[in-house]
Structure formats: structure tokens, C-alpha cells
Amino acid sequence: MSGLRLALYTSNDVPSSKTSERTDYSETTFARDALSHIYANLWVECVIRSPMYVGGSNIDLKSTTFERELDSYLSALPWFR
């Protein structure tokens, strides 16, 4: 475990997972799935695998593509405004 904590602030209309009370799941991206994607596909790929990253040290995120990729991903979500 990395010890990294991610928070995603959404409205109450965004289901957190399939166990939510909402039943129309057709093209829904769940908050939990979004957080998993952000960690595994954006954070790990853009920051952890960056040659500038040294384990346990601070890294300037502006030197990575993380912010740009995160903005692009979130903007594509149907519940993002």
C-alpha cells in the first residue's frame, strides 16, 4: 500500500458503486471506479513511473502529465461539470 489517499467530491447524484440504491446503471461511471482509474492509470503512470520520481520524495506535479491527464479524464465523465 502506498499510503496515498485520494478524495473525490461529487454531488449526491453520483453513485459510489453498484451497491448504491440507483438502478439505472447503463453508462454510469461510479465514483469508486473513477478513483481506481485515477490511481492506477493516472497517478501510477504519470507520477510513479516518471524518471523524476524518487520513492518517498516530493515531486513537482507540474513536471509530469498528471494534472493534464486528470483534467481530461474528469472532463469526460458524464457527471462532471
N, C-alpha and C positions, 0 to 999 in steps of 0.2 A: 504494500500500500504506500502511496506517495505522500499521504497526509494533506494533499491539496483538497480544498473544499470549494465547490462551485455553487453559486446561488443563482436562481433564475426567477425573477419577479414577473408574475403574469397576473392577468385578471382571473377571477373565479370561473370564467367560462372555459378555460384551458384545462382539459382533463390531465391529471398527473400520470395515469396509467389505465390499462383496460379494466381495472377493477373499479374505476370511477362509476358513478351512477349513470352517466351519459350512455346512450345506446347507439347513437349514430356515429360509428367509428370509421366510416367509409374512407376518407382521405385525411384522417387526423394524424398529426404528429403529436405524440404525448410528451409532456414536459420531461418525464424521466428518460424517454428515448432521446430527446434533444440534448439533455445533459450528458448522456452517454456518448453521443456523437461528438459533442464539443470536446469532451476529454480525449476520447480515443482517436478521433480523426483530425481534430484541430490542434489541441494542446500538445499531444504527443508528437504529431507530425511536424508542426511548425516550431515548437519550442524545444521539446526534449531532444529531438533528433537534429537540432541546429548545431553546427560545429562550434558556435559561440557559447553553447550551454555547458557549464561545468557543474556536475551534480552537487546540489546543496547550496549553490551560489545564486545570487540575484542576477537576473538577466534583463537587459533593456528590451522590452517587448517591441519597441519601435524598430528594432533591428531585425525583427522576424516578420513573417507574413500573417501572424496570428490575428491581429486586430482586423486586417482586411478580410481574411477568410471568415472570421466570426461574424463580421457585419454582413457579408454576403450570405452566409448560411441563415442567420436570423431573419434577414430581409425576405428570404424565400419562403419562410414559414407562413402558413395561411393565417395564423392568429397573431402575427407580428404587425404592429402599426408604427 
